Amino acid sequence: MSKYELNGDNLDLELFGRIINDQEAAVTVSDAAKKKICRCRKIVDSIIENNTIRYGINTGFGKFSNVIIDKKDTIELQKNIVLSHAVGTGEPFQKKIAKGVMLLKLNSFLQGYSGVRLEVAVTLISMLNKNVIPVIPQKGSVGASGDLAPLAHMALVMTGKGRAYFLGKMMSGGSALKKAGITPLELRQKEGLAILNGTQVMASVLAVSLLESQTLIKTADIIGSLSLEALKGSPSAFDERIQMARPHRGQIDTAYNLRMLLKGSKIVMSHKDCPKVQDAYSLRCMPQVHGAVKDTYNHAKKILETEMNSVTDNPLVFDSGNEVISGGNFHGEPLAFVSDFMTIAVSELANISERRIEYLLDTSTNDGLPAFLTSKGGLNSGFMMTQVTAAALVSENKVLSHPASVDSIPTSANKEDHVSMGAHAARKLYEVCSNARTVLAIELLCAAQGLDLRGSGNTSPALKKVVKEIRNRISFMKSDRFIQPDIINAEDLISQNKLIEAAERSGKLKI
């Protein structure tokens, strides 16, 4: 069992990934964080005791913020907000995304500013460690005041209502908690609002998408190298001097990866006296295009990791000055922007991959390889239709790349008059990552087929290891066969990091 101690300020993308993907992970909380939670809760208790009017504690919400709630009804107020706001719709999020939502909400509470009791954090810890995963519908958030509707479905499970996954089955939240030995949470003042208010849903979807993107970005360099070899492309455009004349970090790192992957290739050596001056952009400009994706990824990662260790509900409780202050940290604009930006970047990763697929299949560009990489063309169609599928996915990605963050629909009787649509942006990114993985898988099949036809024994030591990994799972296609299982197997090689592991036996890839 792996144990991870959180303090509200030490969560990053790597740790997030380890926790949500490890069924045996055990989350603990630092003593300092526990003390901070308790100190800030005392301020909330004092407000309740003295009947001081503060938003969300003894007032209504949104348009009802000016409605004062009688002291005797303040606990019912928190129960009602959970029930009334649980209006999500659509298919539920993947379990790892829902687990990530709980993890991010817990980490936010550990800074104390939310004013919840320690029991709220303990409930989330217990659910995380015992793998009680709330069923959270994907649709219903406009990204301010945070992800209200989907987070309400998480809150339902915390209180013994709603639906949850436990031991591989979907059941009522109450049954899941009972089977796991967790006492349902009895909400107190401010706690329902604190759980519902925040950006944890869009942040979790973005985080899972960035983890996927990280794999795709590294793998694209590997697959692009295979295509370059199969097409007898020239590596001269990857010369370090060219990159240093335009020193974007991602471009430099991509060119480094390509040089490392191609080092020792006999196919590369054949270019010494080659009359070919320039390759197509999809080969020659991999440092510039893949590199720009890397730079976008690193920017998005920086924004996300700041958000992971932020407090995004409202109002916030400050033990310095004993104040409760209303603000707008729930607004998802920072995550909406980078989700849209990453969607564009990952779309381009698939876009340039599809162009390399076409080059591999077309006899006018593939430098002597058979049409559609098959013998007896006409009787066999070879990989003809795989490019059609790739084209369909690339086109779909272009539609999905329209930014969600430029849209806003006023809600709550115009009290919440500008929203981020950050959850939409993150969900689109997640879908584009899935499409891009399939496009890269198709390129992988075509590049491996082309390289075998060319003579894979002449490629570099690093790429020989990659080809071996591929051929352990997917055989050379001698004649037409059912290709969909090959695409699925290729996707598995990508998502399971098998290609990266094989390539990195010759050196670490940069991102």
N, C-alpha and C positions, 0 to 999 in steps of 0.2 A: 504494500500500500504506500502510495506517495502522499506526503503531507505538504501542504502549502499554507504558509501563514500570510494573511493579508492585513494591511494596516490602513487602507484607504488611499494610499499613495504609491504603491509598489506594483501595480498591475500593468503589464505590457502585453503586446500581441502574442508573444511566444508563450508566456505563462497562461494567458487566456486559452490558447489552443491546447496546452497540456491538460488543463483542468476539464474543459468541456469534452475532450476526446478520451479521457481516462475514466472508465467506470469505477475504478478503485480509488480515485482521487479523494483525499480528505482535506477539507478546507478548515483552517483554524484562524483565529483572530488575535491580534496583538493585545496585550493588556492596556497599552496606551489608548488604543481605539475604543476599548470597552469603557474606559474612564471618561473619554471625551463624550461618548454617547450619553452616559449617565449625567454628566455635568449639564449638557444642553437640555436633556429631558427635564431637569429640575426647573429650568426657566419656563418651559411649557406648563408644568404643574403649577408654578406660581401664578402664571397668567390665568389659569383655570380657577385657582383658589380665590384670586382677587377680582375675578370677573372683568379683567381688562380686555377690551375689544381688540382682537387681532384676526386678520384674515385667515380663513381656513381652520381656525381653532374654535371660534364661536361666531362665525359668520357663514353665510351661504357661499356658493362658488360661482365663478364667471359673472353673468349678469345679476346673480343673486348675492354678489359680494357685499352689498349694502344692507342685506337682511341680517339682523342680529338674532342669533340662536340662543334660546333660553339655556341656562347652565345644565338643567336636567336632561336636555335633549342633545347635548354635544357628543355623546357617545353614539347615539342613534344616527346622528349626522354622518359620522364616519362609515357606519355600516351601509347607510343609504347611498353614499357616493359610489361605493364599490358595486352595489346592485344596479344602480341606475346607469353606470358608465360601462358595464360589461355588455357592449352591443357590437362586438367584433363579428366579422363574417368571413366567409371563404374557407379554404383549406387551412389546417393548422400548420404552424411552422415546424420545421424539422426539430427533432428532440434536442440536437446539439445547439441550435439557435435558442430554443426556449431555456435550456440550461444556462446558456450565456447571458440571457436576460436576467435570470436570478443572480448570477455571479456579479454582474455589473450593478444591479440594484443594491446588493449587499455591500459592495465596495464603496458605493456612494454613501450609504448609511454610516459607514465606519468613520467618516470625518465628523460626525455628530451634528452637523448643521441642519439635518432634517428634523431633529427634535423628537425622534421616536424612542420608545423604550428599548432596552437591550433585548427584550423578548422577541421583538420583530426581527432583529438580526439573527438571533438564535434559531428562529423558525426557518429562515432562509438557509442557514448553515445546515440544519438537519435535513431539509429537502434536497440540498445539493449533495450531501454526503451519502444519503440513502437513495438517491436517484428517483425521487418523486418529481416528475417533470410535468408542469402544467400544460394543458392543451390550450394553446394561444392562437386564435384565428389570425390570419395574415392581414386582413383588410379592416380598415376603420380608423386608422390614425392619419391626421393631417400634419403631424409634426410640431404642434404647439396647441395647447399647453402640454408639450411632450407627447408621449404615446399613450394617451389616456385609455382608450378602449382596450387595446391589447393588454396593457398592464393591469387593467381591472380584472381580466380573466386570470392572471397570475394571482392577484389578491384574493379572488374567490377561493382558489385552492388552498391558499395559506389559512383561510378561515374555515376550511372544511366543506366548501361548496364547489361548484364548477366541475370540471373534469380534469383528470390527470392520467399520465402513463406511470405504471409501476409494475416491475417484473415482466415487462414486455407486453402488458395489457393496458387497454384504456378502461378506466372506471371512474366512478364519482370521486371528487376530491376528498370527501369524507372517508370513503373506503380506503383510498390510497394512503392517507395519513394514518388511519387506524392500523392498517397492515404493516406500515413502516414504523409504528410505535411513536408517532409524532402527535403531540397535543395541538388541536386547532387553535389558531391565534384569536384571542378576543381583542378586537381593535379598541384603542382608546383615542382620546382627542388628538387630532392632526394626523394620525397614523394612516388612515385610509387615503387621505389626500397625498401624503408623502410617498406611499407606494405607487399610486396612480400617476403622479406628476413626474416626468423625467424622460430622458431620451434613450433609455436602455434598450428598447426594441430595435430602433434603427441602428443603434451602436452595435448591437449583437449581430445583426444581419450584415452590417458593414465589416465587422471583424472577421466573421466566417468567410465572407467574400474576399477579404484581403489575404487570408490564409490560403484560399484557393488560388488567388492571383499570384501569390508568391511562387507556388508550384508551376503555374502556367508560364510565368515569365522566365524562369530558369529553363524549363522544358523547351520553350520556344527557341532558345539559343541552340539547344542540342539538336532539335528536329531541323532547324534551319541549316545547321552544319551538315546534317545528313543529306538534305536536299541539294546543298551546294556541291557536295561530293558527287551525288548522283548525276547532277547536271554539268559536271566538270567545270564548275565555276571557279573564278580566280579569287584568292584571298588577299590580293594586293590592297584592296580598299580597306582592309582591317589594320593596315600599318599604323603603329602607335603614333608616328609623327603626324599623320592626318588627323587623328583624334585630338592630339594636343593643340592643334591649330584651332580647334573649336571645342574647348575643354568642358563640355557638359559631363557630369559625373556618370550618368547612365550610359552615355555613348562610349566613354572610355572603358567602362566595365564590360559592356557588351563586346566590344572589339577584343578585349583581353580574353573573355570567355571563348570567343570564336577562334582566336589564335591558339589557345590552349587545346581546344577540342580537335583542331586540325593538325596539330603538331605531329610531324612524323609521317604524314600521309604521302604515299607514292603518287596519288592522284594530284595532290598539290605540287609535288616536285615536277610533274609533267608539264606544268605551266611555265617552267623556266624559259623556254623558247617558244611559247605559245603565241600565235598571232592574234588571239582574242584580246581586245583592248579593254572592253567594259562589259560587265554583266547587266542584266535588268535590275531595276531599282529594288525589286523584292529580294534580291540576293545582295547586291552591292550596298544597299542602304540599311541593312539589318542593324548596324550600330546606331544609326540615327533614329530609326523607328522603334526598335526594341528598347533602345536606350531611353527614349522619351517616355516609354511606358514605365521603365524602372524609376525614373525621376518622379513621375506622377504617383506611382505606388509609394515611394518613400515620403512624399509630401502628405498623402492621405494617411499613411501610418502615423506620422507625427501628430496630425490633427486628432486622429482616433485615440491615440494613447493619452493625449491631454484630456480628452473627454472621458476616458475610462476612469481617470482619477479625479473627476470633477463631481460637484454636487449640482444636480439639475432639476430639483423640485422647487417648490415655492409655497409659502414663504420660507426663509432660512432663519435659523436660530444661531445667534452668536454669543458665546459665553464671555467674550471680551466686550463688556458694556451691557450684558444681559438684554440684548435687543432681538426683536423679531422683525425682519425687514422683508417686504415684498419686492420681487424683482422679476426678471424674465429669463433666467438660466435654462428654462425648459424649452426655449425656442431652438429648433433643430437646424438652423441655417448652416452652421459650420459643417455638420455632417452631411447635410443635403448637397452642399456645393461639392465636397470631395467625392461623394458617392456618384454624382453626375460626372465629375471629371474622370473618375476611375472607369465608369461605364464607357466613356468615349475611348479611353486608353486601351481597355481590354478588347473593345470592338475592333480597334486598329490592329491588335495582335492577331485576331482572327482574319481580318481583312488581308493583311500582307501574307498570311499563311495560305489563304485560298489562292492568291496569285501564284505562289510557288507550286501549289498543286496543279494548276492549269499548265504551268511551264513544263512540269514533269510529264504530263499526259499528251501534249501537243507535239507532233513530230517537227513542226516548224521551229520549235524552240528547245527541244530536249536533247539536242546534240547526238542524234543517232540511236536513241532508244526507240523501241517499237511503239506504235500508237497505242495509247491507253495502257501501256506497260504490259502487254499481253502478246503471246504468240497466236498465230492463226486468227488475226483480227478479222472481224466479220462473223466468223463462227463464235468467237469469244468477244465480249465487250470489255473485258478487263475492268479497269477502275473508272470507266467512263462516268458512271452514275454517282460515284462518290464525290466527284467535283460538283455535280448538280446539288447534292445534299449540302455540301459546304457552301455553295452559293446561296442556297435558301436560308441557311443559318446566318450567314454574313448579312444578308438583306434584312432579316428579322432583327439582328443586332442594331442595324442602322435606325430602324424604327424605335427601338428601345433606348437609343442614345439621345433622343430628344430630352432635354433636361426637365426634370420634375420641379426643380427648385425655382424656376421662373414663374410657376403657377401659385396662386393663392386664392382661396375661397373663404370669405369671412364666416365665422361661426359664433355661436353663443350670442345671438342678437347683436352682432357687431362689436361686442366687447373684445372678442378675440379676432381682430379685423385683418391680421396679416399672419399667415402660417407658412411653414417651410416645405411641406410635402416631403420631408426627409425620409419617412418610411417608404414612400413610393420610390424615391431615388435609390435607396439601399436594396429594395426588392428587385428593381430592374437590374442593378449591378449583379445580383446573385444569379439571375436568369442569363445574363450575358456571359458570365463566367462559365456556366454550364454549356452554352452554345460554343464558346471559344474552345473549351476542352474537346468537344467533338470535332471541330474543324482541325485542331492540332492532331488529334488521333488519326484523322483521315490523311493528313499530310505525312504522318509517321508511317502509315501503311504504304503510301505511294513512294516515299523516299527510300524505305527499306527495300521495296520491290525494285526500284530503279537502281539502287546501289548493288543489289545482288546481280542484276543484269549487267551492270558495269564491271563487277568483280569486287565484292566487299573485302576480299583479302588485301586489297591495295589501299584501303582507307587507313586512318590514323589508329594508333593503339587505343586511344580513348573511345573512338567511335566503334571500333571492333567490339569493345565490351558492351556498348549500347546495342549493337546489332545482335550480339549473342543473347542479350536479355530479351530482345524482341522475338528472336527465332525460337527461344525456349517456350514461348507462349503462342506465337502466330507463325505458321509455316509459309514459305514462299508459295505464291499462287500460280500454279502451272497452267490451269485452265479455269474457266468461270466456276464459281461456287457461291454459296450463301455468304455474303460479305458482312452482314450486320453483326454476327458474333465476333468477327475480327475487329470491327469498330469498337464494340463493347470491351473486348480484351485490350485494345490499344488505349482506350480511356482509363481502364484499370491500371495499366502500366504508368500512365501519367499521374493519376490521382493518388496512387500508392507510392509515388516518388521512386519507382524502380529505375527509371531512366536516369534520374539525377544521381541516385546511388551508384549506378554503373559508371556514369561519366566521371563522378568525383573520386573514383579510385585513381584517376590520373591527375587530380588537382581540384581544389575548391572553386566552385563557380561563384561569381560575384553578383550581387543584386543591390 
